[in-house]
Amino acid sequence: MIKNIKIVAVLTFTCLLCAFLLSLVNILARDETEKNQRREIEEAIFNLSPLTKRIEKFILDNDNVYRLLDQDNKLVGYGFIAQGNGYQGTIKILVVANQSLDELEGIEIIESSETPGLGGRIKEGLFKDQFKKLKVQPQIECIKDGTKKANQIQSITSATISSKAVVNIVNQKIKEIRDNINNESK
């Protein structure tokens, strides 16, 4: 009986110590992690919008939106994070659009837990490149095959749920941002 109590006590102490150390490392690394995430977002924005020379962050109804400015401080577009559910979990997307929010400059998948080899292909260039210069009015559509129109993308074979999820996430967020910007300008 005493032997069992000692084992439980040692295991409990070990678990508590490990939990404390993991929490400590998390707290100490939080600032650096956030700084790295911001840097990755800024690099992706500069890659998607070559005219952008300066990024200005502002908040619209709890949304972090980035105003993208050229060398003369003129607005060239907007960048924002859109997220929603995919097939296996949350998909987080950086979206860059022109200043009138009617055409995308492109997207970057920041976070995804979609099935590798299937839905995970949303991170690949062949899929993401379809969003460059894509019209978003009328809304973006996801098609399986056929001739694409200016507002359509080709879904990934055997991964239509993930493809449609990306399209729905982007459409929803663009509508929200457009509505919020219109309300701010009134």
C-alpha positions, 0 to 999 in steps of 0.5 A: 500500500505504501509503495503504491502511494509513493508511486502515485506521489512521484508520478503526480510530482513529475506531472506537476513539474512538467506542466509548470515547465511547459507553461513557463516555456510557453509564457517565455516564448509567447512574444517571440512566437507572436513576432514571428507570426506577424513577420510571416504575415507581413512577408506574405502580404509583400509577396502577394501585393508587390506595390505594397511598401507599407502596412498599416494595421487597423481594427474594424469590429474586432477584425484585424485588417491591414491597409496596404499602402504604396510608396506615396502612402496611397491605398493599394489594397487590404489584407486580412485574416479569414478563418473557418471550418474545413473538413478536419478543422480550422483553416486560417487564410491570409487574403489580400484584395485590391482597394475596391475589394472586388479582386483578390491579389492572392491568398496564403494558407496560414494554418490548416489541418486538412488531410495530407495529400488530399485537402492538404493540397490547398497549401500548394501553389496550383490551388492558391495561384487560382486566387490571383487576380480572381474577381470576387463580385459576384462571389467566388465559386468552386467548380469541379470541371469545365471552363472557369469564369473570372470568379471561379476556381477549380476544386482539388480532385477528391478534396472538394470539401476543403476547396469549397471551405476555402471559397466559403471562408474567403467569400464570407470574410470579404463580405464582412470586411466590405460591410465594415469598411462601408460603415466606417466611411459613413 
